[in-house]
Amino acid sequence: MFTVIFMCLWLSLGDSMADSIETLFTHKGVDKGDDVTLPCKYEASATANNYLHWYRQYPKSNTEFLLYIYQSGDPKSETPPRMSAKVKDKQVDLIISSAAVSDSGLYYCALAPTVTGNPAALYKNCGTVLLYSRQFC
């Protein structure tokens, strides 16, 4: 049996007080096969339809794009197997079905305006979630 333990850290890299995104928990433990919800709460301009992104990074690897969804809830990208996103009440959740050791990594939620065309704006406000697994005897 193993347990996948989810820990999260909040990271704000921007100077904007109007737009922000942050994770909603400090740690969470789940068993193999459990469904996992990684939530991020965001604040964004009511007139903009921003992209809400999820990324993953494995140790000593590049960051991997997982998916993005409009803040209206419309999915705008294909999702990896066992992953989906949901937006409700200014919260974007990454849902991982049937957690596995291969899901371990560093997860980022990020907020980006759809009109700027500036990739640097993507990391303006982001939250990170650290996932790792542990074998217990």
DSSP file (Angstrom, degrees, kcal/mol; ACC not computed):
  #  RESIDUE AA STRUCTURE BP1 BP2  ACC     N-H-->O    O-->H-N    N-H-->O    O-->H-N    TCO  KAPPA ALPHA  PHI   PSI    X-CA   Y-CA   Z-CA
    1    1 A M              0   0    0      0, 0.0   135,-1.2     0, 0.0     2,-0.3   0.000 360.0 360.0 360.0 143.0    0.0    0.0    0.0
    2    2 A F  E     -A  135   0A   0    133,-0.2    30,-1.2   135,-0.1     2,-0.4  -0.944 360.0-141.8-134.7 161.4    1.2    3.5   -0.6
    3    3 A T  E     -AB 134  31A   0    131,-2.0   131,-2.1    -2,-0.3     2,-0.6  -0.980   7.2-145.9-123.0 134.4   -0.1    6.9    0.1
    4    4 A V  E     -AB 133  30A   0     26,-2.5    26,-3.1    -2,-0.4     2,-0.5  -0.892  20.0-157.6 -96.1 124.3    0.1    9.9   -2.1
    5    5 A I  E     -AB 132  29A   0    127,-2.8   127,-2.2    -2,-0.6     2,-0.5  -0.896   1.2-155.1-108.7 129.7    0.5   13.0    0.0
    6    6 A F  E     +AB 131  28A   0     22,-5.3    22,-4.1    -2,-0.5     2,-0.4  -0.899  16.0 173.9-106.8 126.1   -0.5   16.4   -1.4
    7    7 A M  E     -AB 130  27A   0    123,-3.5   123,-2.8    -2,-0.5     2,-0.4  -0.948  11.3-159.1-125.2 149.4    1.1   19.5    0.0
    8    8 A C  E     -A  129   0A   0     18,-2.4     2,-0.3    -2,-0.4   121,-0.3  -0.981   9.8-169.2-135.6 148.2    0.6   23.0   -1.4
    9    9 A L  E     -A  128   0A   0    119,-2.0   119,-2.0    -2,-0.4     2,-0.5  -0.932  21.8-130.3-125.1 149.7    2.5   26.2   -1.2
   10   10 A W  E     -A  127   0A   0     -2,-0.3     2,-0.4   117,-0.2   117,-0.2  -0.885  24.3-177.4-105.7 136.2    1.2   29.6   -2.3
   11   11 A L  E     -A  126   0A   0    115,-0.8   115,-1.0    -2,-0.5     2,-0.5  -0.990   8.9-172.4-135.0 123.2    3.4   31.7   -4.5
   12   12 A S        +     0   0    0     -2,-0.4   113,-0.2   113,-0.2   112,-0.1  -0.966  10.5 169.2-117.8 117.5    2.6   35.2   -5.7
   13   13 A L        +     0   0    0     -2,-0.5   112,-0.2   111,-0.5     2,-0.1   0.424  52.7  77.6-104.9  -0.7    4.9   36.6   -8.3
   14   14 A G        -     0   0    0    110,-0.5   111,-0.1     2,-0.1   110,-0.0  -0.468  66.8-138.5-110.2 177.9    3.0   39.6   -9.4
   15   15 A D        +     0   0    0     -2,-0.1     2,-0.4   110,-0.0    -1,-0.1   0.322  67.3 110.5-114.5   5.3    2.2   43.1   -8.3
   16   16 A S        -     0   0    0      1,-0.1    -2,-0.1     3,-0.1     0, 0.0  -0.690  41.8-173.9 -86.6 129.2   -1.4   43.2   -9.2
   17   17 A M  S    S+     0   0    0     -2,-0.4    -1,-0.1     1,-0.1     3,-0.1   0.639  81.9  62.1 -90.6 -17.0   -4.0   43.2   -6.4
   18   18 A A  S    S+     0   0    0      1,-0.2     2,-0.5    27,-0.0    -1,-0.1   0.911 105.4  42.3 -76.4 -43.2   -6.9   42.9   -8.8
   19   19 A D  S    S+     0   0    0     25,-0.1     2,-0.3    23,-0.1    25,-0.2  -0.908  73.9 145.0-109.5 128.6   -6.0   39.5  -10.3
   20   20 A S  E     -G   43   0B   0     23,-2.4    23,-2.5    -2,-0.5     2,-0.3  -0.984  26.8-162.6-155.1 161.6   -4.8   36.7   -8.1
   21   21 A I  E     +G   42   0B   0     -2,-0.3     2,-0.3    21,-0.2    21,-0.2  -0.983  15.0 170.6-148.2 139.6   -4.9   33.0   -7.7
   22   22 A E  E     -G   41   0B   0     19,-2.6    19,-2.9    -2,-0.3   105,-0.1  -0.997  33.1-110.1-150.5 150.3   -4.0   30.8   -4.7
   23   23 A T  E     -G   40   0B   0     -2,-0.3    17,-0.2    17,-0.3   -15,-0.0  -0.399  22.3-140.8 -76.6 159.8   -4.3   27.2   -3.5
   24   24 A L  S    S+     0   0    0     15,-1.4     2,-0.3    -2,-0.1    16,-0.1   0.245  71.7  43.3-112.5  12.5   -6.8   26.4   -0.8
   25   25 A F        -     0   0    0     14,-0.2     3,-0.1     1,-0.1    -2,-0.1  -0.988  56.8-145.4-151.9 160.5   -5.0   23.8    1.4
   26   26 A T  S    S-     0   0    0      1,-0.4   -18,-2.4    -2,-0.3     2,-0.3   0.778  81.7 -12.6 -98.3 -32.0   -1.6   23.2    2.9
   27   27 A H  E     -B    7   0A   0    -20,-0.3    -1,-0.4   102,-0.0     2,-0.3  -0.973  54.2-177.2-164.5 157.3   -1.6   19.4    2.7
   28   28 A K  E     -B    6   0A   0    -22,-4.1   -22,-5.3    -2,-0.3     2,-0.4  -0.963  14.4-146.9-156.9 137.2   -3.8   16.4    2.0
   29   29 A G  E     +B    5   0A   0     -2,-0.3     2,-0.3   -24,-0.3   -24,-0.2  -0.906  19.8 174.9-110.9 139.7   -3.2   12.6    2.0
   30   30 A V  E     -B    4   0A   0    -26,-3.1   -26,-2.5    -2,-0.4     2,-0.2  -0.961  25.5-121.0-137.6 156.4   -4.9   10.2   -0.3
   31   31 A D  E >   -B    3   0A   0     -2,-0.3     3,-2.3   -28,-0.2    68,-0.2  -0.591  47.0 -79.5 -91.8 158.5   -4.6    6.5   -1.0
   32   32 A K  T 3  S+     0   0    0    -30,-1.2    68,-0.2     1,-0.3    -1,-0.1  -0.310 119.8  24.4 -54.2 134.0   -3.8    4.9   -4.3
   33   33 A G  T 3  S+     0   0    0     66,-2.7    65,-0.4     1,-0.3    -1,-0.3   0.244  91.7 129.5  91.6 -13.5   -6.9    4.9   -6.5
   34   34 A D    <   -     0   0    0     -3,-2.3    65,-3.6    64,-0.2     2,-0.4  -0.373  62.9-115.9 -70.4 152.6   -8.6    7.8   -4.7
   35   35 A D        -     0   0    0     63,-0.2     2,-0.4    62,-0.2    62,-0.2  -0.734  33.5-156.3 -84.3 140.6  -10.0   10.7   -6.7
   36   36 A V  E     - H   0  96B   0     60,-3.1    60,-3.0    -2,-0.4     2,-0.5  -0.964  11.3-161.2-125.1 134.6   -8.2   14.0   -5.8
   37   37 A T  E     - H   0  95B   0     -2,-0.4    58,-0.2    58,-0.2    56,-0.0  -0.974   2.5-166.9-115.4 122.4   -9.3   17.5   -6.2
   38   38 A L  E     - H   0  94B   0     56,-3.0    56,-2.5    -2,-0.5     2,-0.3  -0.920  18.5-160.2-106.9 106.8   -6.7   20.3   -6.2
   39   39 A P  E     - H   0  93B   0      0, 0.0   -15,-1.4     0, 0.0     2,-0.4  -0.654  15.4-174.9 -96.0 144.5   -8.5   23.6   -5.7
   40   40 A C  E     -GH  23  92B   0     52,-1.7    52,-3.1    -2,-0.3     2,-0.4  -0.999  13.7-149.5-131.0 132.0   -7.4   27.2   -6.5
   41   41 A K  E     -GH  22  91B   0    -19,-2.9   -19,-2.6    -2,-0.4     2,-0.3  -0.817  22.4-173.0 -96.6 138.6   -9.4   30.3   -5.7
   42   42 A Y  E     -G   21   0B   0     48,-2.6     2,-0.4    -2,-0.4   -21,-0.2  -0.937  22.4-154.3-134.2 156.8   -9.0   33.2   -8.0
   43   43 A E  E     +G   20   0B   0    -23,-2.5   -23,-2.4    -2,-0.3     2,-0.3  -0.999  29.9 158.0-124.8 129.9   -9.9   36.9   -8.3
   44   44 A A        -     0   0    0     -2,-0.4   -25,-0.1   -25,-0.2    -2,-0.0  -0.977  49.1 -73.0-149.7 159.4  -10.1   38.4  -11.8
   45   45 A S    >   -     0   0    0     -2,-0.3     3,-0.8     1,-0.2     5,-0.2  -0.265  37.2-137.6 -53.3 132.9  -11.8   41.2  -13.6
   46   46 A A  T 3  S+     0   0    0      1,-0.2    -1,-0.2     3,-0.1    -3,-0.0   0.745 102.1  53.3 -67.7 -22.6  -15.5   40.6  -14.0
   47   47 A T  T 3  S+     0   0    0      2,-0.0     2,-0.3     0, 0.0    -1,-0.2   0.635  97.7  77.2 -88.9 -13.8  -15.3   41.9  -17.6
   48   48 A A    <   -     0   0    0     -3,-0.8     2,-0.7    23,-0.0    -4,-0.0  -0.655  68.1-145.0 -96.4 152.0  -12.5   39.6  -18.7
   49   49 A N        -     0   0    0     -2,-0.3    65,-0.2    22,-0.1     2,-0.1  -0.822  33.5-168.8-112.2  89.5  -12.7   35.9  -19.6
   50   50 A N        -     0   0    0     -2,-0.7    21,-2.0    -5,-0.2     2,-0.4  -0.328  21.9-115.4 -80.0 156.6   -9.4   34.7  -18.4
   51   51 A Y  E     -DC  70 112A   0     61,-2.9    61,-2.4    19,-0.2     2,-0.5  -0.754  20.8-154.1 -85.5 137.4   -7.7   31.4  -18.9
   52   52 A L  E     -DC  69 111A   0     17,-2.7    17,-1.9    -2,-0.4     2,-0.3  -0.976  21.0-164.5-112.6 119.0   -7.2   29.3  -15.9
   53   53 A H  E     -DC  68 110A   0     57,-2.9    57,-2.0    -2,-0.5     2,-0.4  -0.699  17.1-160.4-108.7 152.3   -4.2   26.9  -16.4
   54   54 A W  E     +DC  67 109A   0     13,-2.4    12,-2.5    -2,-0.3    13,-1.6  -1.000  16.3 175.2-128.5 135.4   -2.9   23.8  -14.7
   55   55 A Y  E     -DC  65 108A   0     53,-2.3    53,-2.2    -2,-0.4     2,-0.3  -0.891  13.8-154.4-130.8 160.4    0.7   22.6  -15.2
   56   56 A R  E     -DC  64 107A   0      8,-2.6     8,-3.8    -2,-0.3     2,-0.4  -0.991   3.9-166.3-135.8 146.0    2.8   19.8  -13.7
   57   57 A Q  E     -DC  63 106A   0     49,-2.4    49,-3.4    -2,-0.3     6,-0.2  -0.986   8.2-152.9-134.6 125.6    6.6   19.5  -13.2
   58   58 A Y    >   -     0   0    0      4,-0.5     3,-1.7    -2,-0.4    47,-0.1  -0.591  46.3 -76.1 -86.3 156.1    8.4   16.3  -12.4
   59   59 A P  T 3  S+     0   0    0      0, 0.0    -1,-0.1     0, 0.0     3,-0.1  -0.254 117.3   2.9 -53.7 135.5   11.7   16.5  -10.5
   60   60 A K  T 3  S+     0   0    0      1,-0.2     2,-0.3    -3,-0.1    -2,-0.0   0.766 114.5 106.1  57.9  30.5   14.6   17.6  -12.7
   61   61 A S  S <  S-     0   0    0     -3,-1.7    -1,-0.2     1,-0.0     2,-0.1  -0.864  74.8 -94.1-131.7 166.2   12.2   18.1  -15.7
   62   62 A N        -     0   0    0     -2,-0.3    -4,-0.5     1,-0.1     2,-0.2  -0.374  51.8 -89.1 -74.4 158.5   10.6   20.9  -17.6
   63   63 A T  E     -D   57   0A   0     -6,-0.2     2,-0.5    -2,-0.1    -6,-0.2  -0.489  42.5-147.3 -68.6 137.6    7.1   22.2  -16.7
   64   64 A E  E     -D   56   0A   0     -8,-3.8    -8,-2.6    -2,-0.2     2,-0.3  -0.936   9.5-129.2-114.3 125.4    4.4   20.3  -18.6
   65   65 A F  E     +D   55   0A   0     -2,-0.5   -10,-0.2   -10,-0.2     3,-0.1  -0.542  28.1 174.9 -69.3 132.2    1.2   22.0  -19.7
   66   66 A L  E     -     0   0A   0    -12,-2.5     2,-0.3     1,-0.4   -11,-0.2   0.825  51.8 -46.0-103.0 -55.4   -1.9   20.0  -18.6
   67   67 A L  E     -D   54   0A   0    -13,-1.6   -13,-2.4    12,-0.1    -1,-0.4  -0.987  39.7-144.9-168.4 164.3   -5.0   22.0  -19.5
   68   68 A Y  E     -D   53   0A   0     -2,-0.3     8,-1.7   -15,-0.2     9,-0.4  -0.986  11.6-174.3-141.7 157.3   -6.7   25.3  -19.5
   69   69 A I  E     -DE  52  75A   0    -17,-1.9   -17,-2.7    -2,-0.3     2,-0.1  -0.992  30.6-108.2-145.9 143.5  -10.3   26.4  -19.1
   70   70 A Y  E >   -D   51   0A   0      4,-2.5     3,-2.2    -2,-0.3   -19,-0.2  -0.390  32.1-116.0 -68.7 153.8  -12.0   29.8  -19.4
   71   71 A Q  T 3  S+     0   0    0    -21,-2.0    19,-0.2     1,-0.3    -1,-0.1   0.712 116.6  67.6 -65.1 -16.9  -13.2   31.3  -16.1
   72   72 A S  T 3  S-     0   0    0    -22,-0.2    -1,-0.3     2,-0.1    15,-0.1   0.631 121.8-108.3 -72.9 -13.1  -16.7   30.9  -17.6
   73   73 A G  S <  S+     0   0    0     -3,-2.2    14,-0.1     1,-0.3    -2,-0.1   0.348  73.9 139.0 102.3  -4.9  -16.2   27.1  -17.3
   74   74 A D        -     0   0    0     12,-0.1    -4,-2.5     1,-0.1    -1,-0.3  -0.623  53.4-129.0 -74.7 120.5  -15.8   26.4  -21.0
   75   75 A P  B     -E   69   0A   0      0, 0.0    -6,-0.2     0, 0.0     3,-0.1  -0.490  26.0-177.5 -69.2 138.7  -13.0   23.8  -21.4
   76   76 A K        +     0   0    0     -8,-1.7     2,-0.3    -2,-0.2    -7,-0.2   0.253  58.4  40.8-123.4  10.8  -10.5   25.0  -24.1
   77   77 A S  S    S-     0   0    0     -9,-0.4     2,-0.1     0, 0.0    -1,-0.1  -0.991  84.4 -98.0-151.5 158.0   -8.0   22.2  -24.3
   78   78 A E        -     0   0    0     -2,-0.3   -10,-0.1    -3,-0.1    -2,-0.1  -0.476  44.2-132.7 -70.7 150.9   -8.0   18.4  -24.3
   79   79 A T        -     0   0    0     -2,-0.1   -12,-0.1     4,-0.1     3,-0.1  -0.799  15.3-106.8-109.7 150.1   -7.2   16.9  -21.0
   80   80 A P    >   -     0   0    0      0, 0.0     3,-1.9     0, 0.0    -1,-0.1  -0.282  58.1 -74.1 -63.5 158.3   -4.7   14.2  -20.0
   81   81 A P  T 3  S+     0   0    0      0, 0.0     3,-0.1     0, 0.0    16,-0.0  -0.262 119.8  12.5 -54.3 140.1   -6.2   10.8  -19.1
   82   82 A R  T 3  S+     0   0    0      1,-0.2    15,-3.2    -3,-0.1     2,-0.4   0.521 108.8 105.4  70.3   8.9   -7.8   10.8  -15.6
   83   83 A M  E <   +I   96   0B   0     -3,-1.9     2,-0.3    13,-0.2    13,-0.2  -0.933  35.8 155.3-122.5 145.0   -7.7   14.6  -15.4
   84   84 A S  E     -I   95   0B   0     11,-1.8    11,-3.2    -2,-0.4     2,-0.3  -0.953  26.2-135.4-152.3 169.3  -10.4   17.3  -15.7
   85   85 A A  E     -I   94   0B   0     -2,-0.3     2,-0.4     9,-0.2     9,-0.2  -0.954  12.4-169.4-131.8 152.1  -11.1   20.8  -14.5
   86   86 A K  E     -I   93   0B   0      7,-1.7     7,-2.9    -2,-0.3     2,-0.5  -0.999   6.2-158.0-141.3 137.7  -14.1   22.5  -13.1
   87   87 A V  E     +I   92   0B   0     -2,-0.4     2,-0.3     5,-0.2     5,-0.2  -0.974  26.1 146.7-119.3 129.5  -14.8   26.2  -12.5
   88   88 A K  E >   -I   91   0B   0      3,-2.4     3,-0.7    -2,-0.5    -2,-0.1  -0.920  64.9  -3.2-160.7 134.7  -17.4   27.4   -9.9
   89   89 A D  T 3  S-     0   0    0     -2,-0.3     3,-0.1     1,-0.3    -1,-0.0   0.894 128.7 -50.9  51.3  50.1  -17.7   30.4   -7.6
   90   90 A K  T 3  S+     0   0    0      1,-0.2   -48,-2.6   -19,-0.2     2,-0.4   0.821 115.8 114.7  58.5  34.3  -14.3   31.8   -8.5
   91   91 A Q  E <   -HI  41  88B   0     -3,-0.7    -3,-2.4   -50,-0.2     2,-0.5  -1.000  49.5-160.8-133.2 135.0  -12.6   28.5   -7.9
   92   92 A V  E     -HI  40  87B   0    -52,-3.1   -52,-1.7    -2,-0.4     2,-0.4  -0.975  13.0-163.6-117.0 122.9  -10.8   26.3  -10.4
   93   93 A D  E     -HI  39  86B   0     -7,-2.9    -7,-1.7    -2,-0.5     2,-0.6  -0.863  13.7-151.1-107.0 136.2  -10.3   22.6   -9.5
   94   94 A L  E     -HI  38  85B   0    -56,-2.5   -56,-3.0    -2,-0.4     2,-0.6  -0.940  20.5-158.6 -97.5 124.5   -8.0   20.1  -11.1
   95   95 A I  E     -HI  37  84B   0    -11,-3.2   -11,-1.8    -2,-0.6     2,-0.6  -0.925   8.8-169.0-111.3 122.4   -9.6   16.7  -10.6
   96   96 A I  E     -HI  36  83B   0    -60,-3.0   -60,-3.1    -2,-0.6     2,-0.3  -0.950  13.5-148.4-110.7 117.9   -7.4   13.6  -10.8
   97   97 A S  S    S+     0   0    0    -15,-3.2   -62,-0.2    -2,-0.6   -63,-0.1  -0.681  73.4   1.5 -87.1 137.8   -9.3   10.4  -11.0
   98   98 A S  S    S-     0   0    0    -65,-0.4    -1,-0.2    -2,-0.3   -63,-0.2   0.965  89.7-129.7  53.7  70.0   -7.7    7.3   -9.4
   99   99 A A        -     0   0    0    -65,-3.6   -66,-2.7    -3,-0.3     2,-0.3  -0.127  30.8-176.0 -53.8 139.9   -4.5    8.8   -8.1
  100  100 A A    >   -     0   0    0    -68,-0.2     3,-2.2   -67,-0.1     4,-0.2  -0.896  42.3-105.5-133.9 162.5   -1.3    6.9   -9.0
  101  101 A V  G >  S+     0   0    0     -2,-0.3     3,-2.2     1,-0.3    32,-0.1   0.856 117.9  66.2 -56.2 -35.3    2.4    7.3   -8.1
  102  102 A S  G 3  S+     0   0    0      1,-0.3    -1,-0.3    -3,-0.0    -3,-0.0   0.616  88.4  68.0 -65.2 -10.9    2.9    8.7  -11.6
  103  103 A D  G <  S+     0   0    0     -3,-2.2    -1,-0.3     2,-0.0    -2,-0.2   0.543  74.7 114.3 -82.7  -7.0    0.8   11.7  -10.5
  104  104 A S    <   +     0   0    0     -3,-2.2     2,-0.3    -4,-0.2    28,-0.2  -0.407  44.0  89.5 -66.5 138.4    3.5   12.9   -8.1
  105  105 A G  E    S- F   0 131A   0     26,-0.7    26,-3.1   -47,-0.1     2,-0.6  -0.962  81.2 -57.2 162.7-173.1    5.1   16.2   -9.1
  106  106 A L  E     -CF  57 130A   0    -49,-3.4   -49,-2.4    -2,-0.3     2,-0.4  -0.886  50.0-158.8 -99.8 121.7    4.8   19.9   -8.7
  107  107 A Y  E     -CF  56 129A   0     22,-4.5    22,-3.8    -2,-0.6     2,-0.4  -0.866   5.1-165.1-108.2 135.3    1.4   21.3   -9.8
  108  108 A Y  E     -CF  55 128A   0    -53,-2.2   -53,-2.3    -2,-0.4     2,-0.4  -0.957   8.4-163.6-118.2 132.7    0.9   24.9  -10.7
  109  109 A C  E     +CF  54 127A   0     18,-2.3    18,-2.3    -2,-0.4     2,-0.3  -0.952  22.4 180.0-106.9 139.7   -2.4   26.7  -11.1
  110  110 A A  E     -CF  53 126A   0    -57,-2.0   -57,-2.9    -2,-0.4     2,-0.4  -0.969  23.2-143.4-142.2 153.6   -2.1   30.0  -13.0
  111  111 A L  E     +C   52   0A   0     14,-1.2    14,-0.5    11,-0.5    13,-0.3  -0.964  22.8 172.8-118.8 131.2   -4.3   32.8  -14.2
  112  112 A A  E     -C   51   0A   0    -61,-2.4   -61,-2.9    -2,-0.4     2,-0.1  -0.997  31.4-120.4-141.1 135.6   -3.7   34.6  -17.5
  113  113 A P        -     0   0    0      0, 0.0     4,-0.4     0, 0.0     3,-0.2  -0.447  16.5-142.0 -69.0 147.6   -5.7   37.2  -19.4
  114  114 A T  S    S+     0   0    0    -65,-0.2   -64,-0.1     1,-0.2   -44,-0.0   0.605  93.4  53.7 -85.9 -11.3   -6.9   36.1  -22.9
  115  115 A V  S    S+     0   0    0      1,-0.1    -1,-0.2     2,-0.0   -65,-0.0   0.613  90.0  70.4-101.7 -12.5   -6.3   39.5  -24.5
  116  116 A T  S    S-     0   0    0     -3,-0.2    -1,-0.1     2,-0.1    -2,-0.1   0.867  72.3-154.3 -77.2 -34.4   -2.7   40.4  -23.7
  117  117 A G        +     0   0    0     -4,-0.4     3,-0.1     1,-0.2    -1,-0.1   0.681  52.9 130.0  67.5  15.4   -1.0   37.8  -25.9
  118  118 A N    >   -     0   0    0     -5,-0.2     3,-1.7     1,-0.1     4,-0.4  -0.885  46.5-164.1-107.8 105.6    1.9   38.1  -23.4
  119  119 A P  G >  S+     0   0    0      0, 0.0     3,-1.5     0, 0.0     4,-0.4   0.798  88.0  66.6 -59.1 -27.6    3.1   34.7  -22.2
  120  120 A A  G >  S+     0   0    0      1,-0.3     3,-0.7     2,-0.2     4,-0.0   0.793  89.9  65.2 -64.3 -25.9    5.0   36.4  -19.3
  121  121 A A  G X  S+     0   0    0     -3,-1.7     3,-1.6     1,-0.2     4,-0.3   0.712  83.2  79.3 -68.1 -18.9    1.6   37.4  -17.9
  122  122 A L  G <  S+     0   0    0     -3,-1.5   -11,-0.5    -4,-0.4     3,-0.5   0.892  96.7  40.3 -56.9 -43.7    0.8   33.7  -17.3
  123  123 A Y  G <  S+     0   0    0     -3,-0.7  -110,-0.3    -4,-0.4     3,-0.3   0.205  80.9 111.1 -94.0  17.0    2.9   33.5  -14.2
  124  124 A K  S <  S+     0   0    0     -3,-1.6  -110,-0.5   -13,-0.3  -111,-0.5   0.915  95.4   8.6 -55.7 -45.6    1.8   36.8  -12.8
  125  125 A N  S    S+     0   0    0    -14,-0.5   -14,-1.2    -3,-0.5     2,-0.3  -0.965  85.5 155.7-137.4 118.1   -0.1   35.1  -10.1
  126  126 A C  E     -AF  11 110A   0   -115,-1.0  -115,-0.8    -2,-0.4     2,-0.3  -0.986  28.5-148.1-144.7 156.2    0.2   31.4   -9.5
  127  127 A G  E     -AF  10 109A   0    -18,-2.3   -18,-2.3    -2,-0.3     2,-0.4  -0.878  16.3-147.7-116.4 153.1   -0.2   28.8   -6.8
  128  128 A T  E     -AF   9 108A   0   -119,-2.0  -119,-2.0    -2,-0.3     2,-0.4  -0.943   7.1-164.2-124.6 147.4    1.8   25.6   -6.5
  129  129 A V  E     -AF   8 107A   0    -22,-3.8   -22,-4.5    -2,-0.4     2,-0.6  -0.994  10.8-151.8-128.2 123.5    0.9   22.2   -5.2
  130  130 A L  E     -AF   7 106A   0   -123,-2.8  -123,-3.5    -2,-0.4     2,-0.4  -0.856  14.7-172.8 -98.3 123.6    3.7   19.7   -4.3
  131  131 A L  E     +AF   6 105A   0    -26,-3.1   -26,-0.7    -2,-0.6     2,-0.3  -0.935  11.8 159.3-114.3 136.9    2.7   16.1   -4.7
  132  132 A Y  E     -A    5   0A   0   -127,-2.2  -127,-2.8    -2,-0.4     2,-0.3  -0.988  26.3-135.4-150.6 157.5    4.8   13.2   -3.6
  133  133 A S  E     -A    4   0A   0     -2,-0.3     2,-0.4  -129,-0.2  -129,-0.2  -0.787  12.0-162.3-114.8 158.4    4.2    9.6   -2.7
  134  134 A R  E     -A    3   0A   0   -131,-2.1  -131,-2.0    -2,-0.3     2,-0.5  -1.000  15.8-134.3-140.5 135.6    5.5    7.5    0.1
  135  135 A Q  E     -A    2   0A   0     -2,-0.4     2,-0.4  -133,-0.2  -133,-0.2  -0.798  23.2-165.8 -91.6 127.3    5.7    3.7    0.5
  136  136 A F              0   0    0   -135,-1.2    -2,-0.0    -2,-0.5     0, 0.0  -0.922 360.0 360.0-113.5 139.9    4.5    2.5    3.9
  137  137 A C              0   0    0     -2,-0.4    -1,-0.1  -135,-0.0  -135,-0.1   0.423 360.0 360.0 -93.6 360.0    5.2   -1.0    5.3
